[in-house]
Amino acid sequence: MLTQTQPHAGSSQGGSAFAAMMVKLDRFLELAQAAVEPHPWLVVIAMHEYFRSIYPADPYMGFDEHQSPPDRVRCVLDSCIGLLEAGSPLGSYFAHRADCMAVVLTGKRSAESRRPDEGPTQQVYGRLWDDFDNENYLAESVELLQARLRNSGLEPRMLAGKVVLDLGCGSGRHAMAMAMAGAQLVHGVDLGATSLETARSVAGQAGLENIVFRVGDALNLPYDDHTFDFVWCNGVLHHTSDLHRGINELYRVLKPASQAFLYLYGDGGLFWYSRKRMRPIMQRVPHEYAMAVLDIIGTPHNRFIFADSWYVPIEQHTGRAELERFLSRVGFCMIRKVIGTRPTDLDRAVDQGGDDATMMWGDGEHRYLVTKG
């Protein structure tokens, strides 16, 4: 059995059930690790099925509402174990053909089209936008931004006339949504030059003139102190080498008494533990190959969770109490936890409670509206 510190399971009854599930998880991971080289396609399919099962909901395939999350995961693990065991005696072209992976990837997503000066994180995210058409790209971004703002107690019109920052903007979809909401000027900053090229192209075609994109480091922002009326930082700082420094930078460029929206990964529970355990196995499968397999099985292009979870090189997990203490020490005078509203949001599932919630999702996810003192 693979050894690694396991997350806390709660009560003795819950702990016993959790321990049994962890035995299954260890067996699944052992089989996946053994199958990576001869049958990488099988590992991608099995990992995809397991990973989607540990969310509170799945918008594409659905879950049995009469089955508890731990029971669902146990059943999925049994199926994935059976799949990998059945596949182990199958022959493998990969053992005999050095060019097998390259042939599979012909005409698929290729790392060769990426800028060699970009880091691995920027390359992973840069590839996510290749298959989007601009209309859906913008419409989905506006809808998501509006929903997140309103759930935070903010109306999109509050951006009107303000100078705002999308910190770690990636392809700029949230930056463009804020520009369309009436911001006076939106700055999008990111290390990914390829993503920014996409952002400039889409913004130009949409006729958005109140937006500027520039290459910049979230840990050393190219802006003066007290520059922005609002900062949006969604899912960025946990992929940097120094999350605390990133939060300090966000605080520095924000104007006094102004607000920021911050989203970070949580910690604890089966969900975050599984992410940590899956990553070293999946990183033995080339990113382009895994995405090609997911394309073949019909995975929607706007489903980012697999590339994000498996291939971004840095992923920091933070407990809620630890994060709130740090935000207070930095100087934020108002720190308000925002609970997600989508069925897939982990914090929503944890907030709804139940015996299984903490065991499954730990602290969930962190969405905060913070005010600079």
ZIJOQUI-V847008 format. One record per pair of residues at least 12 apart in sequence whose C-alpha atoms are under 10 Angstrom apart, sorted by the first residue. I is the first residue (numbers start at 1). J is the second residue. Records with the same first field share a line. If there is no record, write none. Layout:
# ZIJOQUI-V847008
I=J, J
This chain:
# ZIJOQUI-V847008
1=23, 25, 26, 27, 29, 30
2=23, 25, 26, 27, 29, 30, 277
3=26
4=26, 273, 277
5=273
6=18, 19, 22, 268, 269, 270, 273, 274
7=19, 22, 267, 268, 269, 270, 271, 272, 273, 274, 359, 360, 362
8=268, 269, 270, 358, 359, 362
9=268, 269, 270, 355, 356, 358, 359, 360, 362
10=269, 355, 356, 358, 359
11=355, 359
14=70, 355, 356, 359
15=359
17=70, 71, 74
18=70, 74, 269, 270, 356, 359, 360
20=74
21=70, 71, 73, 74, 75, 77, 78, 270
22=74, 77, 270, 274
24=73, 74, 75, 76, 77, 78, 80, 81
25=50, 73, 74, 77, 78, 80, 81, 270, 274, 277
26=77, 277
27=77, 78, 80, 81
28=46, 47, 50, 77, 78, 79, 80, 81, 82, 83, 84, 85
29=43, 47, 77, 80, 81, 84, 274, 277, 278, 281
30=81, 84, 281
31=43, 80, 81, 82, 83, 84, 85, 88
32=44, 46, 47, 80, 81, 84, 85, 88, 278, 281, 282
33=278, 280, 281, 282, 284
34=84, 88, 281
35=84, 85, 87, 88, 281
36=281, 282, 283, 284, 285
37=92, 94, 95, 284, 285
38=87, 88, 90, 91, 92, 93, 94, 95, 96
39=84, 87, 88, 90, 91, 92, 93, 94, 95, 285
40=92, 94, 101, 282, 284, 285, 286, 289, 290, 293
41=285, 289, 290, 292, 293, 294
42=80, 83, 84, 87, 88, 293
43=80, 83, 84, 87, 281, 282, 285, 290
44=282, 285, 289, 290, 291, 292, 293, 294, 306
45=80, 83, 84, 290, 293, 294, 297
46=76, 77, 79, 80, 81, 82, 83, 84
47=77, 80, 278, 281, 282, 306, 310
48=80, 290, 294, 299, 305, 306
49=76, 77, 79, 80
50=73, 74, 75, 76, 77, 79, 80, 274
51=73, 76, 271, 274, 275, 278, 305, 306, 309
52=73, 76, 305, 306, 344
53=69, 70, 72, 73, 74, 75, 76, 77, 271
54=69, 70, 72, 73, 76, 270, 271, 272, 274, 346, 360, 361
55=69, 73, 271, 343, 344, 345, 346, 349, 360, 361
56=68, 69, 271, 342, 343, 344, 345, 346, 347, 348, 349, 350, 357, 360, 361
57=69, 342, 343, 344, 345, 346, 349
58=343, 344
59=342, 343, 344
60=299, 300, 303
68=356
69=356, 357, 359, 360
70=270, 356, 357, 359, 360
73=270, 360
101=285, 286, 288, 289
102=288, 289
104=288, 289, 292, 293
105=288, 289, 290, 291, 292, 293
106=292
107=292
108=288, 289, 291, 292, 293, 295
109=127, 128, 130, 131, 287, 288, 289, 291, 292
110=127, 287, 288, 289, 292
111=123, 124, 127, 286, 287, 288
113=127, 194
114=126, 127, 193, 194
115=192, 193, 194
117=192, 193
118=191, 192, 193, 194
119=191, 192, 313
120=192, 311, 312, 313, 314
121=191, 192, 239, 240, 308, 311, 312, 313, 314
122=170, 190, 191, 192, 193, 194, 195, 312
123=192, 193, 194, 195, 311, 312
124=192, 195, 287, 288, 307, 308, 310, 311, 312, 313
125=170, 171, 192, 194, 195, 304, 307, 308, 311, 312
126=170, 171, 192, 193, 194, 195, 196, 197, 198
127=171, 194, 195, 288, 291, 307
128=170, 171, 195, 291, 301, 302, 303, 304, 307, 308
129=170, 171, 194, 195, 198, 199, 301, 302, 304
130=195, 198, 301
131=300, 301, 302
132=301, 302
133=202
134=201, 202, 203, 205, 206
135=202, 206
137=171, 173, 202, 302
138=172, 173, 174, 176, 177, 180, 202, 203, 206
139=173, 177
140=173, 174, 177, 302
141=172, 173, 174, 175, 176, 177, 178
142=156, 173, 174, 175, 176, 177, 178, 179, 180, 181
143=174, 177
144=173, 174, 177
145=173, 174, 175, 176, 177, 178, 181, 232
146=174, 177, 178, 181
147=340, 341, 342
148=261, 338, 339, 340, 341, 342, 367
149=261, 338, 369
151=338, 339, 340, 341
152=261, 336, 337, 338, 339, 340, 367, 368, 369
153=338, 369
154=369
155=181
156=177, 178, 180, 181, 182, 183
157=178, 181, 182, 183
158=181, 182, 183, 230
159=178, 179, 180, 181, 182, 183, 184, 185, 186, 229, 230
160=178, 179, 180, 181, 182, 183, 184, 185
161=181, 182, 183, 184, 185, 229
162=178, 179, 182, 183, 184, 185, 186, 228, 229, 230
163=179, 183, 184, 185, 186, 187, 210, 211, 227, 228, 229, 230, 231
164=178, 179, 183, 184, 185, 186, 187, 188, 211, 227, 228, 229, 230, 231, 232, 254, 260
165=178, 185, 186, 187, 188, 189, 211, 212, 227, 228, 229, 230, 231, 232, 233, 250, 253, 254, 260
166=178, 186, 187, 188, 189, 190, 213, 230, 231, 232, 233, 234, 260, 261
167=187, 188, 189, 190, 216, 217, 218, 221, 231, 232, 233, 234, 235, 236, 237, 246, 249, 250, 262
168=188, 189, 190, 191, 192, 215, 216, 217, 218, 232, 233, 234, 235, 236, 237
169=187, 188, 189, 190, 191, 192, 195, 196, 199, 213, 214, 215, 218, 232, 233, 234, 235, 236
170=188, 189, 190, 191, 192, 193, 194, 195, 196, 197, 198, 199, 213, 236
171=188, 189, 190, 192, 193, 194, 195, 196, 197, 198, 199, 200, 201, 202, 213
172=187, 188, 189, 190, 195, 196, 197, 198, 199, 200, 202, 203, 211, 212, 213
173=188, 198, 199, 202, 203
174=186, 188, 232, 233, 234
175=187, 188, 189, 199, 203, 211, 212, 213, 232
176=188, 199, 200, 202, 203, 206, 208, 210, 211, 212
178=210, 211, 232
179=203, 208, 209, 210, 211, 212
180=206, 208, 209, 210, 211
182=210
183=210, 211, 230
184=209, 210, 211
185=209, 210, 211, 212, 228
186=209, 210, 211, 212, 213, 228, 230, 231
187=210, 211, 212, 213, 214, 228, 231
188=211, 212, 213, 214, 215, 216, 232
189=212, 213, 214, 215, 216, 217, 218, 221, 222
190=213, 214, 215, 216, 217, 218, 221, 236
191=214, 215, 216, 217, 218
192=214, 215, 216, 217
193=213, 214, 215, 216
195=215
196=212, 213, 214, 215
197=213, 214
199=212, 213
200=212, 213, 214
217=240, 246
218=233, 236, 237, 240, 242, 243, 245, 246, 247, 249, 250
219=237, 240, 241, 242, 243, 244, 245, 246, 247, 248, 249, 250
220=245, 246, 248, 249, 250
221=246, 249, 250, 252, 253
222=253
223=249, 252, 253, 254
224=252, 253, 254
225=249, 250, 251, 252, 253, 254, 255, 256
226=250, 251, 252, 253, 254, 255, 256, 258
227=252, 253, 254, 255, 256
228=250, 251, 252, 253, 254, 255, 256, 258, 259, 260
229=253, 254, 255, 256, 257, 258, 259, 260
230=253, 254, 255, 257, 258, 259, 260, 261, 371
231=250, 251, 253, 254, 255, 258, 259, 260, 261, 262, 370
232=250, 259, 260, 261, 262, 263, 369
233=247, 250, 260, 261, 262, 263, 264, 367
234=261, 262, 263, 264, 367
235=262, 263, 264, 265, 366, 367
236=262, 263, 264, 265, 315
237=250, 262, 263, 264, 265, 314, 315, 316
238=263, 264, 265, 266, 314, 315, 316, 317, 318
239=264, 265, 308, 312, 313, 314, 315, 316, 317
240=313, 314, 315, 316
241=313, 314, 315, 316
242=316
243=264, 315, 316, 317, 318
244=323, 326, 327, 330
247=262, 326, 327, 330
248=326, 327, 330, 331
250=262, 372
251=327, 330, 331, 332, 370, 371, 372, 373
252=330, 372
254=371, 372
255=371, 372, 373
256=332, 371, 372, 373
257=332, 333, 334, 370, 371, 372, 373
258=332, 370, 371, 372, 373
259=332, 334, 335, 369, 370, 371, 372, 373
260=332, 335, 368, 369, 370, 371, 372
261=336, 338, 367, 368, 369, 370, 371
262=337, 338, 366, 367, 368, 369, 370
263=338, 365, 366, 367, 368, 369
264=316, 317, 318, 320, 323, 364, 365, 366, 367, 368
265=315, 316, 317, 318, 319, 320, 346, 363, 364, 365, 366, 367
266=316, 317, 318, 319, 320, 323, 346, 347, 361, 362, 363, 364, 365, 366, 367
267=316, 317, 318, 319, 320, 361, 362, 363, 364, 365, 366
268=317, 318, 319, 358, 359, 360, 361, 362, 363, 364
269=356, 357, 358, 359, 360, 361, 362, 363, 364
270=357, 358, 359, 360, 361, 362
271=346, 358, 359, 360, 361, 362, 364
272=317, 360, 361, 362, 363, 364, 365
273=317, 360, 361, 362
275=309, 310, 315
276=309, 310, 315, 316, 317
277=310
278=309, 310
279=309, 310, 311, 312, 313, 315
280=310, 311, 313
281=310
282=306, 307, 309, 310, 311
283=310, 311, 312, 313
284=310, 311
285=310, 311
286=311
287=306, 307, 310, 311, 312
288=307
290=306, 307, 310
291=306, 307
294=306
317=363, 365
318=363, 364, 365, 366
319=362, 363, 364, 365, 366
320=337, 362, 363, 364, 365, 366
321=363
323=366
324=336, 337, 366, 368
327=368, 370, 372
328=370, 372, 373
330=372, 373
331=370, 371, 372, 373
332=370, 371, 372, 373
333=370, 371, 372, 373
334=368, 369, 370, 371, 372, 373
335=368, 369, 370, 371, 372
336=367, 368, 369, 370, 371
337=366, 367, 368, 369, 370
338=365, 366, 367, 368, 369
339=351, 364, 365, 366, 367, 368
340=365, 366, 367
345=364, 365
346=360, 361, 362, 363, 364, 365, 366
347=361, 362, 363, 364, 365, 366, 367
348=364, 365
349=361, 364, 365
350=362, 363, 364, 365
351=363, 364
